[in-house]
Amino acid sequence: MRPAQAIHNWQMDQKADLNMPEQKPQYVSAFRALSVYIKPHRWSFIAVFCCTLIAILTELLQPYLMKIAIDDNLLAGKNDYRGLIVIAVIYLGLSLSTLVFSYIQNNLLQNVGQSIVARIRKQLFDHIMKQSMGYFDRTSSGSLITHVSSDTEALNQFFNQVLLSLFRDGLTLIFILVMMFQLDTTLALYCLILLPIISIIAIAFRSFMRSTYQLARTRLSRMVAFVAENLSGMHLIQAFHQQKEQERQFNERNGLYFKANLREIRTNVVFGRTFDILSNLSIAFVTWIGGRAVLGQDLEFGVLYAFITYIRQFFQPINTITQQWNTLQSATVAVTRIWSVFESKPEVTDREEEEASEPRAKKDDELRQMTLTTERGEDASASLQSLDGVKGDIEFEHISFNYEEGVPIIRGLDLHIHAGEMIGVVGTTGAGKSSLISLLCRFYDVKEGSIRIDGTDVRDIPQSTLHRLIGLVQQEPYLYSGSIVDNIRMFDESITREEVIAACEFVGADAIIAKLPGGYDTKLSERGSGLSAGERQLISFARIIVFKPKVLILDEASANLDSHTEQLIQQALHVVSQERTTIVIAHRLSTIMQADRIIVMSQGEIVEQGNHQELIELGGQYCELYEHSQGLSAS
């Protein structure tokens, strides 16, 4: 069952600050959401419950044994050493039992809690990976990092600390009350006066503590997001000497988080110390009431001793529960934030996922209608799945697209790219060039019209197949931590080392890699730091070659290359583009001058198209761009 289905009616908006309207905590909904994960471990939880029960009983029987030893032996004037030895042996056995069953209980709960949190963390990461590009446009990377790391850790503390406290300390309170009434009903009733006082204090602190913990976590998330954004843009910060300004902004966020933490600590201390004072007053009260009863011979001294011991034990679980209150608050907020991610749905999905909930008859009927190809004679899905039958004919049919409502990026564009054709795309910034490529790769879906590959709408092609069909080389290549071989084959063991080396030789990267200390086994750090922009681009180009796409896209891929490296790319591109549909977006017109056709885009529309010579003779926007690139006057 998907997490979102378990809590489809449960939503709780996060508060950005204390000034936002207070929302009622929804603990029941939080536990209902977690029940999906808890259910497979129900037998382990039953075992934890049994071990906890035994550990509590063995611990609470110890004061009762002391009461027997005092009243029935020592104060009774008996010299039954054998009886005392038996009581001592039983006492030791109870102590050892408490230790053993507490150990088993803790290990079982730790194992279950870690398993559940690991599963949630895995599903959370998988769910984030399935989101469309629009989701990452709206959500900061720092917030997502907080969800995967900090929020899941808060959930881990819930299972390993809060849940254990609820099990153990809750049962302890119940059994202590039972033992008190067993010893003396009157004294137990006096002790019950404490319960409403405890409840009043807890209620008084509850709302304030929740808002305090919410504020601290919100400010932590903002600080993490700020740090993540600064690390990713460090080159820009240093280039414009923004270190002081960014340090000032970080100190401001860090100061706010510091104040929120201090407020949280002060709240926790006041809450805990209030119960300490109440505990000491209660012991003094029981000692006074019980002492008078013992002096009046209305109460046995052993009973009073046991009562004082139980009163101390009574406040220990309460203190433990209150100390875990902030953890419970943090866990509840963390669950809310995690499930807000789970509730997000990808905007771009495969047809099978969209139709999963439809009646089977309707689904089968629509699947039959999807078996159309260019000639309508063979199964489109099968031909695309094999990749071998794909020619690479691309058609943009009257497409329109916008990121925000009312702000069109592409307007009614029509474009037909023949199989094996090399197309150059140029235009000023904001013309819609990269958006056109994003739509072809289906990072976003068109608002109107359709995009077809070999006559099949890209929305009918599984995304995994589509992304194997299309090879994309971007302006800023991304390299992972790992060896050069793994970065080129993207950790796909089915691609051999020999194929990787051949691809590098093909694009001219072999000579560069040979100079590295470990050759092809050289370990790269995050984003390939230590390599030049050209070297990273060559490696990303080799990556495309080993996957043998039917459609090749270069999105400003030569923008950061020196002339020598650009020449290597041009030579490789000339060979790679043979019998392969190629789309090249470039600011450097030298990259596309040899293209079969060049299209010029402006404000989301194609305003010119033709080969280099035709567009020069036309004397339009392309001619103007060319003259600027050559340092000539536009006039």
C-alpha positions as CSV (number, residue, x, y, z in Angstrom):
1,M,0.0,0.0,0.0
2,R,1.3,3.4,-0.9
3,P,1.8,5.8,2.1
4,A,-0.5,8.5,0.6
5,Q,-3.3,6.0,0.3
6,A,-3.1,5.3,4.0
7,I,-3.7,8.9,4.9
8,H,-5.6,10.2,1.9
9,N,-7.9,12.3,4.1
10,W,-5.1,13.5,6.4
11,Q,-3.5,16.8,5.7
12,M,-1.9,19.3,8.1
13,D,-0.3,22.4,6.7
14,Q,3.1,23.4,8.2
15,K,3.4,26.6,10.1
16,A,6.2,28.9,8.9
17,D,6.1,30.9,12.1
18,L,4.3,31.3,15.4
19,N,2.2,34.1,14.0
20,M,0.4,31.7,11.8
21,P,-2.9,30.3,13.0
22,E,-2.5,27.5,15.6
23,Q,-3.5,24.1,14.2
24,K,-4.8,21.3,16.3
25,P,-2.3,18.4,16.7
26,Q,-3.6,15.3,14.9
27,Y,-1.9,12.5,16.7
28,V,-4.5,10.0,15.8
29,S,-4.0,10.7,12.1
30,A,-0.2,10.5,12.6
31,F,-0.5,7.1,14.2
32,R,-2.9,6.0,11.5
33,A,-0.4,6.9,8.9
34,L,2.3,4.9,10.6
35,S,0.0,1.9,11.1
36,V,0.7,0.8,7.5
37,Y,4.4,0.3,8.5
38,I,3.7,-1.0,12.0
39,K,1.3,-3.8,10.9
40,P,3.9,-6.2,9.4
41,H,5.8,-6.0,12.8
42,R,2.8,-6.7,15.0
43,W,4.2,-9.9,16.4
44,S,7.4,-8.1,17.3
45,F,5.4,-5.4,19.1
46,I,3.5,-8.1,20.9
47,A,6.8,-9.6,22.1
48,V,7.9,-6.1,23.2
49,F,4.7,-5.7,25.1
50,C,5.2,-9.0,26.9
51,C,8.8,-8.4,27.8
52,T,7.9,-4.9,29.0
53,L,5.1,-6.4,31.2
54,I,7.4,-8.9,32.7
55,A,10.2,-6.3,33.3
56,I,7.7,-4.0,35.0
57,L,6.2,-6.6,37.3
58,T,9.6,-7.9,38.4
59,E,10.7,-4.4,39.2
60,L,7.6,-3.4,41.1
61,L,7.5,-6.6,43.2
62,Q,10.9,-5.7,44.7
63,P,9.5,-3.0,47.1
64,Y,6.7,-5.4,48.1
65,L,9.3,-8.0,49.0
66,M,11.0,-5.4,51.2
67,K,7.7,-4.7,52.9
68,I,7.4,-8.4,53.7
69,A,10.9,-8.6,55.0
70,I,10.3,-5.5,57.3
71,D,6.8,-6.2,58.6
72,D,6.7,-10.0,58.7
73,N,10.3,-10.6,59.9
74,L,12.3,-7.7,61.3
75,L,9.6,-5.7,63.1
76,A,7.7,-8.9,64.0
77,G,10.8,-9.9,66.1
78,K,11.4,-13.1,64.2
79,N,14.9,-14.3,63.6
80,D,14.1,-16.2,60.4
81,Y,17.4,-15.9,58.7
82,R,16.4,-18.6,56.2
83,G,13.3,-16.6,55.3
84,L,15.4,-13.5,54.7
85,I,17.8,-15.4,52.5
86,V,14.9,-16.7,50.5
87,I,13.6,-13.1,50.1
88,A,17.1,-11.9,49.1
89,V,17.4,-14.7,46.5
90,I,14.0,-13.9,45.1
91,Y,14.9,-10.2,45.1
92,L,18.1,-10.9,43.2
93,G,16.2,-13.1,40.7
94,L,13.6,-10.3,40.1
95,S,16.5,-7.8,39.5
96,L,18.1,-10.1,37.0
97,S,14.8,-10.7,35.3
98,T,14.2,-7.0,35.0
99,L,17.6,-6.6,33.4
100,V,17.2,-9.5,30.9
101,F,13.7,-8.6,29.8
102,S,14.5,-4.9,29.6
103,Y,17.5,-5.8,27.3
104,I,15.3,-8.0,25.1
105,Q,12.6,-5.4,25.0
106,N,15.0,-2.6,24.0
107,N,16.7,-4.7,21.3
108,L,13.4,-5.8,19.8
109,L,12.0,-2.3,19.7
110,Q,15.3,-0.9,18.3
111,N,15.3,-3.5,15.5
112,V,11.6,-2.9,14.6
113,G,12.0,0.9,14.8
114,Q,15.1,0.9,12.6
115,S,13.4,-1.4,10.1
116,I,10.4,0.9,9.8
117,V,12.4,4.1,9.5
118,A,14.7,2.5,6.9
119,R,11.7,1.5,4.9
120,I,10.1,5.0,5.1
121,R,13.4,6.6,4.2
122,K,13.8,4.4,1.2
123,Q,10.2,5.0,0.0
124,L,10.6,8.7,0.6
125,F,13.8,8.8,-1.5
126,D,12.1,6.7,-4.2
127,H,9.0,9.0,-4.2
128,I,11.1,12.1,-4.5
129,M,13.0,10.5,-7.5
130,K,9.7,9.9,-9.2
131,Q,8.5,13.5,-9.0
132,S,8.4,15.6,-12.2
133,M,10.8,18.5,-12.8
134,G,8.1,21.0,-11.9
135,Y,8.1,19.7,-8.3
136,F,11.9,20.5,-8.0
137,D,11.2,23.9,-9.4
138,R,8.8,24.6,-6.5
139,T,10.7,22.8,-3.7
140,S,14.1,23.7,-2.4
141,S,16.7,21.0,-2.3
142,G,17.5,22.0,1.4
143,S,13.9,21.2,2.4
144,L,14.1,17.8,0.7
145,I,17.4,17.0,2.4
146,T,15.8,17.9,5.8
147,H,12.9,15.5,5.0
148,V,15.2,12.6,4.2
149,S,17.7,13.1,7.0
150,S,16.4,15.2,9.9
151,D,12.7,14.3,9.7
152,T,13.3,10.5,9.4
153,E,15.7,10.8,12.3
154,A,13.0,12.4,14.4
155,L,10.8,9.5,13.4
156,N,13.5,7.1,14.5
157,Q,13.6,8.7,17.9
158,F,9.9,8.3,18.2
159,F,10.1,4.5,17.8
160,N,13.3,4.2,20.0
161,Q,12.4,6.6,22.7
162,V,8.8,7.8,22.7
163,L,7.2,4.5,21.9
164,L,9.3,2.7,24.5
165,S,8.3,5.3,27.1
166,L,4.6,4.9,26.3
167,F,4.9,1.1,26.6
168,R,7.1,0.9,29.7
169,D,6.2,4.1,31.6
170,G,2.5,3.9,30.9
171,L,2.2,0.4,32.2
172,T,4.4,1.2,35.1
173,L,2.1,4.0,36.2
174,I,-0.9,1.7,36.0
175,F,0.8,-1.1,38.0
176,I,2.1,1.3,40.7
177,L,-1.5,2.5,41.3
178,V,-2.6,-1.1,41.6
179,M,0.2,-1.9,44.1
180,M,-0.7,1.2,46.1
181,F,-4.3,0.3,46.5
182,Q,-3.2,-3.2,47.3
183,L,-1.1,-1.9,50.2
184,D,-3.4,0.8,51.6
185,T,-6.6,2.2,50.0
186,T,-6.7,5.4,52.1
187,L,-3.1,6.4,51.4
188,A,-3.6,5.5,47.7
189,L,-6.6,7.8,47.5
190,Y,-4.6,10.7,49.0
191,C,-2.0,10.1,46.2
192,L,-4.7,10.3,43.6
193,I,-5.0,14.0,44.3
194,L,-1.8,14.3,42.3
195,L,-3.4,13.1,39.1
196,P,-5.6,16.2,38.3
197,I,-2.6,18.4,39.3
198,I,-0.4,16.6,36.8
199,S,-3.1,16.8,34.1
200,I,-3.5,20.6,34.6
201,I,0.2,21.2,34.3
202,A,0.5,19.0,31.2
203,I,-2.4,20.7,29.5
204,A,-1.0,24.1,30.3
205,F,2.3,23.3,28.8
206,R,1.0,21.3,25.8
207,S,0.1,24.0,23.3
208,F,3.1,26.2,24.2
209,M,5.5,23.3,23.8
210,R,4.1,22.3,20.4
211,S,4.5,25.8,19.0
212,T,8.0,26.0,20.4
213,Y,9.1,22.7,18.7
214,Q,7.4,23.6,15.5
215,L,9.2,27.0,15.4
216,A,12.6,25.3,16.0
217,R,12.2,22.7,13.2
218,T,10.9,25.3,10.7
219,R,13.9,27.5,11.4
220,L,16.3,24.5,11.1
221,S,14.8,23.6,7.7
222,R,15.3,27.2,6.5
223,M,18.9,27.2,7.6
224,V,19.6,23.8,5.9
225,A,18.0,25.1,2.7
226,F,20.1,28.2,2.8
227,V,23.3,26.2,3.3
228,A,22.4,23.8,0.5
229,E,21.7,26.7,-1.9
230,N,25.0,28.4,-1.0
231,L,27.1,25.3,-1.5
232,S,25.6,24.7,-4.9
233,G,26.2,28.3,-5.9
234,M,29.6,28.7,-4.3
235,H,31.4,29.7,-7.6
236,L,28.9,32.5,-8.0
237,I,29.4,33.7,-4.4
238,Q,33.1,33.8,-4.8
239,A,33.0,35.4,-8.2
240,F,31.0,38.3,-6.9
241,H,32.6,38.4,-3.5
242,Q,29.4,37.7,-1.7
243,Q,31.0,35.9,1.2
244,K,30.3,38.6,3.8
245,E,26.7,39.1,2.7
246,Q,26.0,35.3,2.7
247,E,27.7,35.1,6.1
248,R,25.5,37.8,7.4
249,Q,22.4,36.1,6.1
250,F,23.5,32.7,7.6
251,N,24.2,34.3,10.9
252,E,20.8,35.8,10.9
253,R,19.1,32.4,10.2
254,N,21.5,30.7,12.7
255,G,20.6,33.3,15.3
256,L,16.9,32.7,14.9
257,Y,17.4,28.9,15.2
258,F,19.6,29.5,18.2
259,K,16.9,31.5,19.9
260,A,14.2,28.9,19.0
261,N,16.5,26.2,20.5
262,L,17.0,28.2,23.7
263,R,13.2,28.7,24.0
264,E,12.7,25.0,23.5
265,I,15.3,24.1,26.2
266,R,13.8,26.6,28.7
267,T,10.4,25.2,28.1
268,N,11.6,21.7,28.7
269,V,13.5,22.6,31.8
270,V,10.6,24.5,33.4
271,F,8.3,21.6,32.5
272,G,10.7,19.0,34.0
273,R,11.5,20.9,37.1
274,T,7.9,21.5,37.9
275,F,7.4,17.8,38.1
276,D,10.5,17.5,40.3
277,I,9.1,19.9,42.8
278,L,5.8,18.1,42.7
279,S,7.5,14.8,43.3
280,N,9.4,16.1,46.3
281,L,6.2,17.7,47.8
282,S,4.4,14.4,47.3
283,I,7.0,12.4,49.0
284,A,7.0,14.8,51.9
285,F,3.2,14.7,52.0
286,V,3.1,10.8,52.0
287,T,5.8,10.7,54.7
288,W,3.8,13.1,56.9
289,I,0.5,11.3,56.5
290,G,2.0,7.8,56.6
291,G,4.3,8.7,59.5
292,R,1.4,9.8,61.6
293,A,-0.4,6.6,60.8
294,V,2.6,4.5,61.7
295,L,3.0,6.3,65.0
296,G,-0.7,5.7,65.7
297,Q,-0.1,2.1,64.8
298,D,-2.7,2.4,62.0
299,L,-0.2,1.5,59.4
300,E,2.8,-0.8,59.2
301,F,6.2,0.7,58.7
302,G,6.9,-1.7,55.8
303,V,3.8,-0.5,54.0
304,L,5.0,3.1,54.4
305,Y,8.4,2.2,53.1
306,A,6.9,0.5,50.1
307,F,4.6,3.5,49.5
308,I,7.4,6.0,49.6
309,T,9.3,3.8,47.1
310,Y,6.3,3.5,44.8
311,I,5.8,7.3,45.0
312,R,9.3,7.8,43.8
313,Q,8.8,5.3,41.1
314,F,5.5,6.9,40.2
315,F,7.2,10.2,39.3
316,Q,10.1,8.6,37.4
317,P,7.9,7.4,34.4
318,I,6.1,10.7,34.5
319,N,9.4,12.6,34.3
320,T,10.5,10.3,31.5
321,I,7.3,10.8,29.5
322,T,7.5,14.6,29.9
323,Q,11.2,14.5,28.8
324,Q,10.1,12.7,25.7
325,W,7.4,15.3,25.0
326,N,9.6,17.4,22.8
327,T,10.6,14.2,20.9
328,L,6.9,13.4,20.4
329,Q,6.2,16.9,19.2
330,S,9.2,16.7,16.8
331,A,8.1,13.3,15.5
332,T,4.5,14.5,14.9
333,V,5.8,17.5,13.0
334,A,8.2,15.2,11.1
335,V,5.4,12.8,10.1
336,T,3.4,15.7,8.9
337,R,6.3,17.0,6.7
338,I,7.2,13.5,5.4
339,W,3.6,12.7,4.4
340,S,3.2,16.1,2.8
341,V,5.9,14.8,0.4
342,F,4.2,11.5,0.0
343,E,1.0,13.3,-0.9
344,S,2.6,15.1,-3.8
345,K,1.8,13.4,-7.1
346,P,4.0,13.5,-10.2
347,E,2.7,15.7,-12.9
348,V,4.2,13.6,-15.6
349,T,3.2,9.9,-15.4
350,D,3.1,6.9,-17.7
351,R,-0.3,5.9,-19.2
352,E,-0.3,2.7,-17.2
353,E,-0.1,4.6,-13.9
354,E,-2.8,7.0,-14.9
355,E,-5.2,4.2,-15.8
356,A,-4.4,1.9,-12.9
357,S,-7.6,2.8,-11.0
358,E,-9.9,2.6,-14.1
359,P,-12.2,-0.4,-14.8
360,R,-10.3,-3.2,-16.5
361,A,-12.6,-3.4,-19.5
362,K,-12.1,0.3,-20.2
363,K,-8.4,-0.1,-19.7
364,D,-8.1,-3.0,-22.1
365,D,-10.1,-1.1,-24.7
366,E,-7.8,1.9,-24.5
367,L,-4.7,-0.3,-24.6
368,R,-5.9,-1.8,-27.9
369,Q,-6.2,1.7,-29.3
370,M,-2.7,2.5,-28.3
371,T,-1.2,-0.1,-30.7
372,L,-0.7,2.4,-33.5
373,T,2.6,3.1,-35.3
374,T,3.5,5.3,-38.2
375,E,2.1,2.7,-40.6
376,R,-0.5,1.5,-38.1
377,G,0.6,-2.0,-38.8
378,E,2.8,-2.9,-35.9
379,D,2.7,-2.5,-32.1
380,A,4.1,0.9,-31.2
381,S,5.0,0.0,-27.7
382,A,6.9,-3.1,-28.8
383,S,8.8,-1.3,-31.5
384,L,9.8,1.4,-29.0
385,Q,10.7,-1.1,-26.3
386,S,13.2,-2.9,-28.5
387,L,14.7,0.5,-29.6
388,D,16.1,-1.2,-32.7
389,G,13.1,-0.3,-34.7
390,V,13.1,3.3,-33.8
391,K,14.0,5.7,-36.7
392,G,14.0,8.9,-34.8
393,D,11.4,10.9,-36.7
394,I,10.2,13.7,-34.4
395,E,7.1,15.8,-34.8
396,F,6.0,18.8,-32.7
397,E,2.3,19.3,-33.6
398,H,1.0,22.7,-32.6
399,I,2.3,22.6,-29.1
400,S,1.9,25.2,-26.4
401,F,3.5,25.3,-23.0
402,N,3.8,27.5,-19.9
403,Y,5.4,27.1,-16.5
404,E,3.0,29.6,-14.9
405,E,-0.6,30.4,-15.9
406,G,-0.8,33.4,-18.1
407,V,3.0,33.4,-19.0
408,P,3.3,31.4,-22.3
409,I,6.7,30.0,-23.1
410,I,5.9,28.2,-26.4
411,R,2.9,29.2,-28.5
412,G,1.4,26.9,-31.1
413,L,4.7,25.6,-32.4
414,D,4.9,23.2,-35.4
415,L,8.1,21.4,-36.3
416,H,8.9,18.2,-38.1
417,I,12.4,16.7,-37.7
418,H,13.2,13.9,-40.1
419,A,14.9,10.7,-38.9
420,G,18.7,11.1,-39.1
421,E,18.5,14.9,-39.5
422,M,20.8,17.3,-37.6
423,I,18.9,20.4,-36.4
424,G,20.4,23.5,-34.9
425,V,18.4,25.6,-32.6
426,V,19.3,29.2,-31.8
427,G,17.6,32.2,-30.3
428,T,18.0,34.8,-27.6
429,T,17.6,33.9,-23.9
430,G,14.0,33.1,-23.0
431,A,13.1,32.1,-26.6
432,G,12.0,28.7,-25.5
433,K,14.9,26.6,-26.8
434,S,15.6,24.6,-23.6
435,S,11.8,24.3,-22.9
436,L,11.4,22.6,-26.3
437,I,14.0,20.0,-25.3
438,S,12.5,19.5,-21.9
439,L,9.1,18.8,-23.5
440,L,10.7,16.3,-25.9
441,C,12.4,14.5,-23.0
442,R,9.0,14.8,-21.2
443,F,10.4,16.5,-18.1
444,Y,7.1,18.5,-18.5
445,D,4.0,17.8,-20.5
446,V,2.7,20.1,-23.2
447,K,-0.5,22.1,-22.4
448,E,-1.8,21.8,-25.9
449,G,-0.8,19.7,-29.0
450,S,1.4,16.7,-29.0
451,I,5.0,15.5,-29.6
452,R,5.5,12.3,-31.5
453,I,8.5,10.0,-32.1
454,D,7.9,7.7,-35.1
455,G,4.2,8.6,-34.9
456,T,3.8,7.6,-31.3
457,D,2.9,10.3,-28.7
458,V,5.7,10.6,-26.1
459,R,2.9,10.4,-23.5
460,D,2.3,6.8,-24.6
461,I,5.9,5.8,-24.3
462,P,7.1,4.6,-20.9
463,Q,9.5,7.2,-19.4
464,S,12.2,4.6,-18.9
465,T,12.0,3.8,-22.6
466,L,11.8,7.4,-23.7
467,H,14.9,8.3,-21.7
468,R,16.9,5.4,-23.3
469,L,15.7,6.7,-26.7
470,I,17.0,10.2,-26.1
471,G,20.5,11.1,-25.0
472,L,20.9,14.5,-23.4
473,V,24.2,16.4,-22.9
474,Q,23.6,19.6,-20.9
475,Q,25.7,22.7,-20.4
476,E,26.7,21.7,-16.9
477,P,27.4,18.0,-16.8
478,Y,26.7,16.2,-13.5
479,L,29.2,13.7,-12.3
480,Y,28.7,11.5,-9.3
481,S,31.1,10.4,-6.6
482,G,32.7,7.3,-8.0
483,S,35.2,6.1,-10.6
484,I,35.3,7.5,-14.1
485,V,34.1,4.1,-15.5
486,D,31.0,4.1,-13.2
487,N,30.3,7.7,-14.1
488,I,30.3,6.9,-17.9
489,R,28.2,3.8,-17.7
490,M,26.1,5.2,-14.9
491,F,26.7,2.2,-12.6
492,D,25.2,-0.1,-15.2
493,E,27.2,-3.3,-14.9
494,S,25.9,-4.6,-18.3
495,I,28.1,-2.0,-20.0
496,T,31.6,-3.4,-20.1
497,R,34.8,-1.6,-19.3
498,E,35.9,-2.1,-22.9
499,E,32.9,-0.3,-24.2
500,V,33.6,2.6,-21.8
501,I,37.2,2.9,-23.0
502,A,36.1,2.7,-26.7
503,A,33.6,5.5,-26.1
504,C,36.3,7.7,-24.4
505,E,38.7,7.1,-27.3
506,F,35.9,7.9,-29.7
507,V,35.3,11.4,-28.2
508,G,39.0,12.1,-27.5
509,A,38.8,11.8,-23.7
510,D,41.2,8.9,-23.5
511,A,44.3,11.0,-23.6
512,I,42.9,13.2,-20.8
513,I,41.9,10.2,-18.6
514,A,45.3,8.5,-19.1
515,K,47.0,11.5,-17.4
516,L,44.9,11.1,-14.2
517,P,46.5,9.2,-11.3
518,G,44.2,6.2,-11.4
519,G,43.3,6.3,-15.1
520,Y,39.7,5.0,-15.6
521,D,39.6,4.0,-11.9
522,T,40.2,7.5,-10.7
523,K,37.7,8.4,-8.0
524,L,35.8,11.6,-8.7
525,S,34.5,13.7,-5.9
526,E,31.0,15.3,-6.0
527,R,30.2,17.0,-9.3
528,G,33.6,16.0,-10.6
529,S,35.5,18.8,-8.9
530,G,39.2,18.7,-9.9
531,L,38.3,18.3,-13.6
532,S,37.9,21.2,-16.0
533,A,34.5,22.0,-17.5
534,G,35.8,20.6,-20.9
535,E,37.0,17.4,-19.3
536,R,33.7,16.9,-17.5
537,Q,31.8,17.6,-20.7
538,L,33.9,15.0,-22.6
539,I,33.1,12.4,-20.0
540,S,29.4,13.2,-20.2
541,F,29.6,12.9,-24.0
542,A,31.2,9.5,-23.7
543,R,28.4,8.6,-21.3
544,I,25.9,9.3,-24.0
545,I,27.7,7.2,-26.6
546,V,27.8,4.0,-24.5
547,F,24.0,4.2,-24.2
548,K,23.6,4.5,-28.0
549,P,20.5,6.7,-28.1
550,K,18.4,7.1,-31.2
551,V,18.0,10.8,-30.6
552,L,20.9,13.0,-29.5
553,I,20.4,16.4,-27.9
554,L,23.2,18.8,-27.0
555,D,21.9,21.7,-24.9
556,E,24.5,24.4,-24.9
557,A,27.0,21.5,-24.5
558,S,29.9,23.4,-26.0
559,A,29.3,26.7,-24.2
560,N,32.0,26.2,-21.5
561,L,34.6,24.5,-23.8
562,D,37.9,25.9,-25.0
563,S,38.5,25.9,-28.7
564,H,40.6,22.7,-28.7
565,T,38.0,20.7,-26.7
566,E,35.2,22.2,-28.8
567,Q,37.0,20.9,-31.8
568,L,37.2,17.4,-30.3
569,I,33.4,17.6,-29.6
570,Q,32.7,18.7,-33.1
571,Q,34.7,15.8,-34.6
572,A,32.9,13.3,-32.3
573,L,29.6,14.9,-33.0
574,H,30.0,14.6,-36.8
575,V,30.5,10.8,-36.5
576,V,28.0,10.2,-33.7
577,S,25.2,12.1,-35.6
578,Q,25.4,9.8,-38.6
579,E,22.1,7.9,-38.9
580,R,20.9,9.5,-35.6
581,T,18.5,12.3,-35.2
582,T,20.5,15.2,-33.6
583,I,19.3,18.4,-32.0
584,V,21.9,21.0,-31.0
585,I,21.1,24.1,-29.0
586,A,24.0,26.5,-29.2
587,H,25.1,30.1,-28.5
588,R,28.2,29.4,-30.5
589,L,27.0,29.4,-34.1
590,S,30.1,27.5,-35.2
591,T,28.7,24.4,-33.5
592,I,25.6,24.3,-35.8
593,M,26.8,25.9,-39.0
594,Q,27.1,22.5,-40.6
595,A,23.6,21.4,-39.5
596,D,21.1,20.2,-42.1
597,R,18.7,22.8,-40.9
598,I,18.8,25.6,-38.4
599,I,15.7,27.0,-36.7
600,V,15.6,30.4,-35.0
601,M,13.3,30.8,-32.1
602,S,11.9,34.0,-30.6
603,Q,9.3,34.3,-27.8
604,G,8.3,30.6,-28.1
605,E,7.8,30.6,-31.9
606,I,9.9,29.6,-34.9
607,V,10.6,32.8,-36.8
608,E,13.2,31.5,-39.3
609,Q,14.5,28.1,-40.6
610,G,16.9,26.9,-43.2
611,N,20.6,26.0,-43.6
612,H,23.3,28.4,-42.6
613,Q,23.7,29.9,-46.1
614,E,20.0,30.3,-46.6
615,L,19.6,32.1,-43.3
616,I,22.6,34.4,-44.0
617,E,21.0,35.3,-47.4
618,L,17.7,35.9,-45.6
619,G,19.3,38.7,-43.6
620,G,17.1,38.2,-40.6
621,Q,17.7,37.4,-36.9
622,Y,20.1,34.6,-37.7
623,C,22.2,36.9,-39.8
624,E,22.3,39.4,-37.0
625,L,23.4,36.7,-34.5
626,Y,26.1,35.5,-36.9
627,E,27.4,39.0,-37.4
628,H,27.6,39.6,-33.7
629,S,29.4,36.3,-33.2
630,Q,32.0,37.4,-35.8
631,G,32.4,40.8,-34.2
632,L,30.8,42.5,-37.2
633,S,28.4,45.5,-37.1
634,A,24.7,44.6,-37.2
635,S,24.2,47.2,-39.8
